[in-house]
Amino acid sequence: MKLKRIAKSAVTAMAMATVVLGLNAGTASAATYVSVWGAEGRYDNNPGNGAASWIWVYTGDNSEARLTYILNDGSRRELTATGTYSSATASLNQDVRTIQVCTNFPTPVCSAWS
């Protein structure tokens, strides 16, 4: 009888652990990525750092890259990285709706909105 209770308790504990781990595993999100001519941009609306969203822009072998982003409230903003192989990041207080990265090398060019 004691063995059945111990086995039942162990099964219950494992079931609870599975539920808790399953819930935690689904909280992270993948970042959205865009690129053009070596310049890159990303945003993540669930970065895990306490901010509503996080953005990043990287110049690659370009002298400058500009990440244009639109927030959920409709406002349009920019984050710029200057200098070859440099980057810039920002944590934001609201979610990002879409991004586009642009560079001026060899001619001005922008990625599609994503």
GITA-V260203 format. One line per field, one symbol per residue. ss: DSSP state (H for helix, E for strand, L for the rest). phi: phi as a letter, one per 40 degrees, with the letter a starting at -180 (. if undefined). burial: b if it has 9 or more other C-alpha atoms within 8 Angstrom, else e. Layout:
ss=???
phi=???
burial=???
//
This chain:
ss=LHHHHHHHHHHHHHHHHHHHHHHHHLLLLLLEEEEELLEEEEEELLLLLLLLEEEEEELLLLLEEEEEEEELLLLEEEEEEELLLLEEEEEELLLEEEEEEEELLLLLEELLLL
phi=.cccccccccccccccccccccccccccbcccbbaafgcbaaabcacgbgccabbabbcgcccabbbcbbcccgcbbbbbbbhdfbaabacbcacccababbabbcbdabcccb
burial=eeeeeeeeeeeeeeeeeeeeeeeeeeeebeeebbbbebbbbbbbbbbeeebbbbbbbbbbebbbbbbbbbbbeeeeeebbbbbbbbbbbebbebbbebbbbbbbbeeebbbeee
//
